[in-house]
């Protein structure tokens, strides 16, 4: 894969992407400015630092700081982990909303982001393998 525009959902050349969740089958998305740091690679895993901030209205949405990690489980399966932390907006009111509602939304958003990235990686890997005459199976193991 040549770059984040291929694996981060709806990321354009200005690093604006979409994150969100599905409620009753409907997509609820927010445009965010995404900053991806330099990947750290070892022989067994890769970690990419990631931050995002809402495009508008910034003060109503948390900014998130986290990472994307890809590590092999065995010869045919890799584990994709997306994790992060955020500070709720709106001070005391935001912290209260976070306890009752927003934490679940944040968890679901990260889970859906991990699933979307995994699907894009799987699609690209399958296409590459097919072009090379190879057969691969399975999906990346996910954790969010």
Contact map, one row per residue, 1 for C-alpha under 8 A:
111001100000000000000000000000000000000000000000000000000000000000000000000000000000000000000000000000000000000000000000100100000000000000000000
111101000000000000000000000000000000000000000000000000000000000000000000000000000000000000000000000000000000000000000000000000000000000000000000
111111100000000000000000000000000000000000000000000000000000000000000000000000000000000000000000000000000000000000000000000000000000000000000000
011111110010000000000000000000000000000000000000000000000000000000000000000000000000000000000000000000000000000000000000000000000000000000000000
001111111111100000000000000000000000000000000000000000000000000000000000000000000000000000000000000000000000000000000000000000000000000000000000
111111111010000000000000000000000000000000000000000000000000000000000000000000000000000000000000000000000000000000000001000000000000000000000000
101111111000000000000000000000000000000000000000000000000000000000000000000000000000000000000000000000000000000000001001100000000000000000000000
000111111110000010000000000000000000000000000000000000000000000000000000000000000000000000000000000000000000000000011000000000000000000000000000
000011111110000011100000000000000000000000000000000000000000000000000000000000000000000000000000000000000000000010011000000000000000000000000000
000010011111000111000000000000000000000000000000000000000000000000000000000000000000000000000000000000000000000000000000000000000000000000000000
000111011111111111000000000000000000000000000000000000000000000000000000000000000000000000000000000000000000000000000000000000000000000000000000
000010000111111110000000000000000000000000000000000000000000000000000000000000000000000000000000000000000000000000000000000000000000000000000000
000010000011111100000000000000000000000000000000000000000000000000000000000000000000000000000000000000000000000000000000000000000000000000000000
000000000011111100000000000000000000000000000000000000000000000000000000000000000000000000000000000000000000000000000000000000000000000000000000
000000000011111110000000000000001110000000000000000000000000000000000000000000000000000000000000000000000000000000000000000000000000000000000000
000000000111111111000000000000111100000000000000000000000000000000000000000000000000000000000000000000000000000000000000000000000000000000000000
000000011111001111100000000000111100000000000000000000000000000000000000000000000000000000000000000000000000000000000000000000000000000000000000
000000001110000111110000000011110000000000000000000000000000000000000000000000000000000000000000000000000000000000000000000000000000000000000000
000000001000000011111000000011110000000000000000000000000000000000000000000000000000000000000000000000000000100010000000000000000000000000000000
000000000000000001111100001111000000000000000000000000000000000000000000000000000000000000000000000000000001100110000000000000000000000000000000
000000000000000000111110001110000000000000000000000000000000000000000000000000000000000000000000000000001001100100000000000000000000000000000000
000000000000000000011111111100000000000000000000000000000000000000000000000000000000000000000000000000000000000000000000000000000000000000000000
000000000000000000001111111100000000000000000000000000000000000000000000000000000000000000000000000000000000000000000000000000000000000000000000
000000000000000000000111110000000000000000000000000000000000000000000000000000000000000000000000000000000000000000000000000000000000000000000000
000000000000000000000111111000000000000000000000000000000000000000000000000000000000000000000000000000000000000000000000000000000000000000000000
000000000000000000000111111100000000000000000000000000000000000000000000000000000000000000000000000000000000000000000000000000000000000000000000
000000000000000000011110111110000000000000000000000000000000000000000000000000000000000000000000000000000000000000000000000000000000000000000000
000000000000000000011110011111000000000000000000000000000000000000000000000000000000000000000000000000000000000000000000000000000000000000000000
000000000000000001111000001111100000000000000000000000000000000000000000000000000000000000000000000000000000000000000000000000000000000000000000
000000000000000001110000000111110000000000000000000001000000000000000000000000000000000000000000000000000000000000000000000000000000000000000000
000000000000000111100000000011111000000000000000000001110000000000000000000000000000000000000000000000000000000000000000000000000000000000000000
000000000000000111100000000001111100000000000000000111100000000000000000000000000000000000000000000000000000000000000000000000000000000000000000
000000000000001110000000000000111110000000000000000111100000000000000000000000000000000000000000000000000000000000000000000000000000000000000000
000000000000001110000000000000011111000000000000011110000000000000000000000000000000000000000000000000000000000000000000000000000000000000000000
000000000000001000000000000000001111100000000000011100000000000000000000000000000000000000000000000000000000000000000000000000000000000000000000
000000000000000000000000000000000111110000000001111000000000000000000000000000000000000000000000000000000000000000000000000000000000000000000000
000000000000000000000000000000000011111000000001110000000000000000000000000000000000000000000000000000000000000000000000000000000000000000000000
000000000000000000000000000000000001111100000001100000000000000000000000000000000000000000000000000000000000000000000000000000000000000000000000
000000000000000000000000000000000000111110000111100000000000000000000000000000000000000000000000000000000000000000000000000000000000000000000000
000000000000000000000000000000000000011111000111000000000000000000000000000000000000000000000000000000000000000000000000000000000000000000000000
000000000000000000000000000000000000001111111110000000000000000000000000000000000000000000000000000000000000000000000000000000000000000000000000
000000000000000000000000000000000000000111111100000000000000000000000000000000000000000000000000000000000000000000000000000000000000000000000000
000000000000000000000000000000000000000011111000000000000000000000000000000000000000000000000000000000000000000000000000000000000000000000000000
000000000000000000000000000000000000000011111100000000000000000000000011000000000000000000000000000000000000000000000000000000000000000000000000
000000000000000000000000000000000000000011111110000000000000000000001111000000000000000000000000000000000000000000000000000000000000000000000000
000000000000000000000000000000000000001111011111000000000000000000001110000000000000000000000000000000000000000000000000000000000000000000000000
000000000000000000000000000000000000001110001111100000000000000000111100000000000000000000000000000000000000000000000000000000000000000000000000
000000000000000000000000000000000001111100000111110000000000000000111000000000000000000000000000000000000000000000000000000000000000000000000000
000000000000000000000000000000000001111000000011111000000000000011110000000000000000000000000000000000000000000000000000000000000000000000000000
000000000000000000000000000000000111100000000001111100000000000011110000000000000000000000000000000000000000000000000000000000000000000000000000
000000000000000000000000000000000111000000000000111110000000001111100000000000000000000000000000000000000000000000000000000000000000000000000000
000000000000000000000000000000011110000000000000011111000000001110000000000000000000000000000000000000000000000000000000000000000000000000000000
000000000000000000000000000000011100000000000000001111100100111100000000000000000000000000000000000000000000000000000000000000000000000000000000
000000000000000000000000000001111000000000000000000111111100111000000000000000000000000000000000000000000000000000000000000000000000000000000000
000000000000000000000000000000111000000000000000000011111100000000000000000000000000000000000000000000000000000000000000000000000000000000000000
000000000000000000000000000000100000000000000000000001111110000000000000000000000000000000000000000000000000000000000000000000000000000000000000
000000000000000000000000000000000000000000000000000001111111100000000000000000000000000000000000000000000000000000000000000000000000000000000000
000000000000000000000000000000000000000000000000000011111111110000000000000000000000000000000000000000000000000000000000000000000000000000000000
000000000000000000000000000000000000000000000000000000011111110000000000000000000000000011000000000000000000000000000000000000000000000000000000
000000000000000000000000000000000000000000000000000000001111110000000000000000000000000011000000000000000000000000000000000000000000000000000000
000000000000000000000000000000000000000000000000000011001111111000000000000000000000000110000000000000000000000000000000000000000000000000000000
000000000000000000000000000000000000000000000000000011000111111100000000000000000000011110000000000000000000000000000000000000000000000000000000
000000000000000000000000000000000000000000000000001111000000111110000000000000000000011000000000000000000000000000000000000000000000000000000000
000000000000000000000000000000000000000000000000001110000000011111000000000000000001111000000000000000000000000000000000000000000000000000000000
000000000000000000000000000000000000000000000000111100000000001111100000000000000001110000000000000000000000000000000000000000000000000000000000
000000000000000000000000000000000000000000000000111000000000000111110000000000000111100000000000000000000000000000000000000000000000000000000000
000000000000000000000000000000000000000000000011111000000000000011111000000000000111000000000000000000000000000000000000000000000000000000000000
000000000000000000000000000000000000000000000011110000000000000001111100000000011110000000000000000000000000000000000000000000000000000000000000
000000000000000000000000000000000000000000001111000000000000000000111110000000111100000000000000000000000000000000000000000000000000000000000000
000000000000000000000000000000000000000000001110000000000000000000011111000001111000000000000000000000000000000000000000000000000000000000000000
000000000000000000000000000000000000000000011100000000000000000000001111100001110000000000000000000000000000000000000000000000000000000000000000
000000000000000000000000000000000000000000011000000000000000000000000111111111100000000000000000000000000000000000000000000000000000000000000000
000000000000000000000000000000000000000000000000000000000000000000000011111111100000000000000000000000000000000000000000000000000000000000000000
000000000000000000000000000000000000000000000000000000000000000000000001111111000000000000000000000000000000000000000000000000000000000000000000
000000000000000000000000000000000000000000000000000000000000000000000001111110000000000000000000000000000000000000000000000000000000000000000000
000000000000000000000000000000000000000000000000000000000000000000000001111111000000000000000000000000000000000000000000000000000000000111000000
000000000000000000000000000000000000000000000000000000000000000000000001111111100000000000000000000000000000000000000000000000000000000001111000
000000000000000000000000000000000000000000000000000000000000000000000111110111110000000000000000000000000000000000000000000000000000000000111000
000000000000000000000000000000000000000000000000000000000000000000001111100011111000000000000000000000000000000000000000000000000000000000011110
000000000000000000000000000000000000000000000000000000000000000000011110000001111100000000000000000000000000000001000100000000000000000000011110
000000000000000000000000000000000000000000000000000000000000000000011100000000111110000000000000000000000000000001000000000000000000000000000111
000000000000000000000000000000000000000000000000000000000000000001111000000000011111000000000000000000000000011011000000000000000000000000000011
000000000000000000000000000000000000000000000000000000000000000001110000000000001111100000000000000000000000010000000000000000000000000000000001
000000000000000000000000000000000000000000000000000000000000000111100000000000000111110000000000000000000000000000000000000000000000000000000000
000000000000000000000000000000000000000000000000000000000000000111000000000000000011111000000000000000000000000000000000000000000000000000000000
000000000000000000000000000000000000000000000000000000000000011110000000000000000001111100000000000000000000000000000000000000000000000000000000
000000000000000000000000000000000000000000000000000000000000011100000000000000000000111110000000000000000000000000000000000000000000000000000000
000000000000000000000000000000000000000000000000000000000000110000000000000000000000011111100110010000000000000000000000000000000000000000000000
000000000000000000000000000000000000000000000000000000000011110000000000000000000000001111100110000000000000000000000000000000000000000000000000
000000000000000000000000000000000000000000000000000000000011000000000000000000000000000111111110000000000000000000000000000000000000000000000000
000000000000000000000000000000000000000000000000000000000000000000000000000000000000000111111110000000000000000000000000000000000000000000000000
000000000000000000000000000000000000000000000000000000000000000000000000000000000000000001111111000000000000000000000000000000000000000000000000
000000000000000000000000000000000000000000000000000000000000000000000000000000000000000001111111100000000000000000000000000000000000000000000000
000000000000000000000000000000000000000000000000000000000000000000000000000000000000000111111111110000000000000000000000000000000000000000000000
000000000000000000000000000000000000000000000000000000000000000000000000000000000000000111111111111000000000000000000000000000000000000000000000
000000000000000000000000000000000000000000000000000000000000000000000000000000000000000000011111111100000000000000000000000000000000000000000000
000000000000000000000000000000000000000000000000000000000000000000000000000000000000000000001111111111000000000000000000000000000000000000000000
000000000000000000000000000000000000000000000000000000000000000000000000000000000000000100000111111111100000000000000000000000000000000000000000
000000000000000000000000000000000000000000000000000000000000000000000000000000000000000000000011111111100000000000000000000000000000000000000000
000000000000000000000000000000000000000000000000000000000000000000000000000000000000000000000001111111100000000000000000000000000000000000000000
000000000000000000000000000000000000000000000000000000000000000000000000000000000000000000000000111111111000000000000000000000000000000000000000
000000000000000000000000000000000000000000000000000000000000000000000000000000000000000000000000111111111100000000000000000000000000000000000000
000000000000000000000000000000000000000000000000000000000000000000000000000000000000000000000000011111111110000000000000000000000000000000000000
000000000000000000000000000000000000000000000000000000000000000000000000000000000000000000000000000011111111000000000000000000000000000000000000
000000000000000000001000000000000000000000000000000000000000000000000000000000000000000000000000000011111111100000000000000000000000000000000000
000000000000000000000000000000000000000000000000000000000000000000000000000000000000000000000000000001111111110000000000000000000000000000000000
000000000000000000000000000000000000000000000000000000000000000000000000000000000000000000000000000000111111111000000000000000000000000000000001
000000000000000000011000000000000000000000000000000000000000000000000000000000000000000000000000000000011111111100000000000000000000000000000000
000000000000000000111000000000000000000000000000000000000000000000000000000000000000000000000000000000001111111110000000000000000000000000000000
000000000000000000000000000000000000000000000000000000000000000000000000000000000110000000000000000000000111111111000000000000000000000000000001
000000000000000000000000000000000000000000000000000000000000000000000000000000000100000000000000000000000011111111100000000000000000000000000011
000000000000000000011000000000000000000000000000000000000000000000000000000000000000000000000000000000000001111111110000000000000000000000000000
000000001000000000110000000000000000000000000000000000000000000000000000000000000100000000000000000000000000111111111000000000000000000000000000
000000000000000000000000000000000000000000000000000000000000000000000000000000011100000000000000000000000000011111111100000000000000000000000111
000000000000000000000000000000000000000000000000000000000000000000000000000000000000000000000000000000000000001111111110000000000000000000000100
000000011000000000000000000000000000000000000000000000000000000000000000000000000000000000000000000000000000000111111111000000000000000000000000
000000111000000000000000000000000000000000000000000000000000000000000000000000000000000000000000000000000000000011111111100000000000000000000000
000000000000000000000000000000000000000000000000000000000000000000000000000000010000000000000000000000000000000001111111110000000000000000110100
000000000000000000000000000000000000000000000000000000000000000000000000000000000000000000000000000000000000000000111111111000000000000000100000
000001100000000000000000000000000000000000000000000000000000000000000000000000000000000000000000000000000000000000011111111100000000000000000000
100000100000000000000000000000000000000000000000000000000000000000000000000000000000000000000000000000000000000000001111111110000000000000000000
000000000000000000000000000000000000000000000000000000000000000000000000000000000000000000000000000000000000000000000111111111000000000000110000
000000000000000000000000000000000000000000000000000000000000000000000000000000000000000000000000000000000000000000000011111111100000000000000000
100000000000000000000000000000000000000000000000000000000000000000000000000000000000000000000000000000000000000000000001111111110000000000000000
000000000000000000000000000000000000000000000000000000000000000000000000000000000000000000000000000000000000000000000000111111111000000000000000
000000000000000000000000000000000000000000000000000000000000000000000000000000000000000000000000000000000000000000000000011111111100001100000000
000000000000000000000000000000000000000000000000000000000000000000000000000000000000000000000000000000000000000000000000001111111110000000000000
000000000000000000000000000000000000000000000000000000000000000000000000000000000000000000000000000000000000000000000000000111111111000000000000
000000000000000000000000000000000000000000000000000000000000000000000000000000000000000000000000000000000000000000000000000011111111111100000000
000000000000000000000000000000000000000000000000000000000000000000000000000000000000000000000000000000000000000000000000000001111111111000000000
000000000000000000000000000000000000000000000000000000000000000000000000000000000000000000000000000000000000000000000000000000111111110000000000
000000000000000000000000000000000000000000000000000000000000000000000000000000000000000000000000000000000000000000000000000000011111110000000000
000000000000000000000000000000000000000000000000000000000000000000000000000000000000000000000000000000000000000000000000000000001111111000000000
000000000000000000000000000000000000000000000000000000000000000000000000000000000000000000000000000000000000000000000000000000001111111100000000
000000000000000000000000000000000000000000000000000000000000000000000000000000000000000000000000000000000000000000000000000001001100111110000000
000000000000000000000000000000000000000000000000000000000000000000000000000100000000000000000000000000000000000000000000000001001000011111000000
000000000000000000000000000000000000000000000000000000000000000000000000000100000000000000000000000000000000000000000000000000000000001111100000
000000000000000000000000000000000000000000000000000000000000000000000000000110000000000000000000000000000000000000000000000000000000000111110000
000000000000000000000000000000000000000000000000000000000000000000000000000011000000000000000000000000000000000000000110010000000000000011111000
000000000000000000000000000000000000000000000000000000000000000000000000000011110000000000000000000000000000000000000100010000000000000001111100
000000000000000000000000000000000000000000000000000000000000000000000000000011110000000000000000000000000000000000000000000000000000000000111110
000000000000000000000000000000000000000000000000000000000000000000000000000000111000000000000000000000000000000001100100000000000000000000011111
000000000000000000000000000000000000000000000000000000000000000000000000000000111100000000000000000000000000001001000000000000000000000000001111
000000000000000000000000000000000000000000000000000000000000000000000000000000001110000000000000000000000010011001000000000000000000000000000111
